[in-house]
Amino acid sequence: MRPTAAVLGLLLLVPVRPTAAQQPTRPQIPDSSAIAQMAGMFNQMGPMYETMSQAMIEGTIKALERPETIERLARFARRYYEALMKQGFSKEEALQIVAGAGIAGVRPGTAK
């Protein structure tokens, strides 16, 4: 037991230095070469992002065209409408809320 107590005693005497994570750091301002490198990366990513976005939109449209999806969305809208009325909304208010919500999973005002 004595060696353990001696080691613990020595550990308590060791000065504690702040780590790098504790010291405040200043934000680094990128130089012109770093900015040019980032611009080049964004230019390369643009076409890939466009292709990926188009594929996602096409996949969403295909899913929404399926009859079973349309039926599920209609059931959801009806249940949402009924739940709103159960919570005390009038028929008009519930209809306005459901109509404003649009299609589940598609943000209103984004489709054109």
C-alpha positions in Angstrom: 0.0 0.0 0.0 2.9 2.4 0.7 4.0 2.6 -3.0 0.5 3.4 -4.1 0.2 6.2 -1.6 3.6 7.6 -2.5 2.6 7.6 -6.2 -0.7 9.4 -5.5 1.2 11.9 -3.4 3.6 12.6 -6.2 0.8 13.0 -8.7 -0.8 15.6 -6.5 2.4 17.6 -6.5 2.8 17.7 -10.3 1.8 21.1 -11.7 -1.2 21.0 -14.0 -0.7 22.8 -17.3 -3.7 23.9 -19.4 -4.1 21.9 -22.5 -4.4 23.4 -26.0 -8.2 22.8 -25.9 -8.5 25.1 -22.8 -6.6 28.0 -24.3 -8.6 30.5 -26.4 -7.8 30.3 -30.0 -8.1 33.0 -32.6 -9.9 32.2 -35.8 -7.5 31.9 -38.7 -8.1 34.1 -41.7 -7.5 32.1 -44.8 -5.0 33.6 -47.3 -5.7 34.1 -51.0 -4.3 30.7 -52.0 -6.6 28.9 -49.5 -9.5 30.9 -50.8 -8.6 30.0 -54.4 -8.3 26.3 -53.4 -11.7 26.4 -51.8 -13.3 28.1 -54.8 -11.8 25.3 -57.0 -13.3 22.7 -54.8 -16.7 24.3 -54.9 -16.5 24.5 -58.7 -15.8 20.8 -58.8 -18.6 20.0 -56.4 -21.3 22.0 -58.2 -22.0 19.6 -61.0 -22.0 16.6 -58.6 -24.4 18.5 -56.3 -26.7 19.3 -59.2 -26.8 15.7 -60.4 -27.5 14.4 -56.9 -30.3 17.0 -56.4 -31.9 16.0 -59.7 -31.7 12.3 -58.8 -33.3 13.0 -55.4 -36.1 15.0 -57.0 -36.8 12.4 -59.6 -36.9 9.7 -56.9 -39.4 11.8 -54.9 -41.6 12.3 -57.9 -41.6 8.6 -58.7 -42.5 7.7 -55.2 -45.3 10.3 -55.1 -46.7 9.0 -58.4 -47.4 5.5 -57.0 -51.1 4.9 -56.2 -50.3 3.4 -52.8 -48.3 6.5 -51.9 -51.1 8.8 -53.0 -53.6 6.7 -50.9 -51.3 6.9 -47.8 -50.9 10.6 -48.2 -54.7 11.0 -48.4 -55.2 8.9 -45.3 -52.6 11.0 -43.5 -54.3 14.3 -44.6 -57.7 13.0 -43.4 -56.3 11.9 -40.1 -54.5 15.1 -39.6 -57.7 17.1 -40.4 -59.7 15.0 -37.9 -57.1 15.3 -35.2 -57.0 19.0 -35.6 -60.8 19.2 -35.1 -60.5 16.9 -32.1 -58.1 19.3 -30.6 -60.6 22.1 -30.9 -60.0 23.7 -34.3 -63.0 24.6 -36.4 -63.6 22.8 -39.7 -62.4 25.9 -41.5 -59.3 26.3 -39.4 -58.4 22.6 -39.7 -58.9 22.7 -43.5 -56.7 25.8 -43.7 -53.9 24.1 -41.7 -54.1 20.9 -43.7 -54.2 22.8 -47.0 -51.3 24.9 -45.9 -49.2 21.9 -44.9 -49.4 20.5 -48.5 -47.9 17.1 -49.2 -46.1 15.5 -46.3 -42.4 15.5 -46.9 -42.6 18.3 -49.5 -42.2 21.9 -48.3 -45.1 24.2 -49.4 -44.1 26.8 -51.9 -41.0 25.0 -53.1 -42.6 23.1 -56.0 -43.2 25.0 -59.2 
